[in-house]
Amino acid sequence: MLERYKTIFKGGEGEIIEKKSRFIATVRLVESEEDALAFIEEMKKKYWDATHNCYVYSVGMNREFTRCSDDGEPSGTAGRPMLDVVLGEDIYNVACVVTRYFGGTLLGTGGLVRAYSKAVQEGLTNSTVIEKIHGISLEVKTDYSGIGKIQYIAGERKLPILDSQYTDRVVLTLLVPSKDQQEVEKAITEGTNGRARLSKLSDLYYAQAEGELLVFEH
């Protein structure tokens, strides 16, 4: 399990013109190879009249499913350069199709490599890329005398409170980076003189996007 990784939150589209050829890059979040293949087929149908629909996708935390295609362009001038951009940006679970409408002028090998690379970069620029961080949801049960200390620790460490219940006792659910779990548990236990009961509820990933906290169940 990766401690943190970059992926797509919202896909985007970018377009460049090189010597009258149009290159349209469409970027999409994909979480399985089936998702990626369905997306590629969707783009091929949408741009059925294009000269080429070259693609790249990389799926899995170990990049188990990573493929690219030149779709009729000279070997190594489209798919591989597109993959190099994705790997260079270190983005996971992503697919990109670059659609080309030929403008009548040959670009040559170097020109094609630059054009396809630039198109993918443009598509990623117009997408929302997030960094997911591995964390846990930590349930903290305490009496009312311990709540102030727990809130202080959460505030000091910037730990979001995902849920809170106030009955005859207090039950808080904190979002804790997995790498900090032991440290946080120790701080709460010591801060409440052992009165707080702690239990891990689940593994998850979280990220910030457009000013909001996003939580993804693992």
Helices and strands as residue ranges (DSSP letters): E 4-10, E 13-18, E 21-29, H 33-46, E 52-59, E 65-69, H 79-89, E 91-92, E 94-101, H 108-125, E 128-142, G 144-146, H 147-156, E 161-166, E 170-177, G 178-180, H 181-191, E 197-209, E 212-217
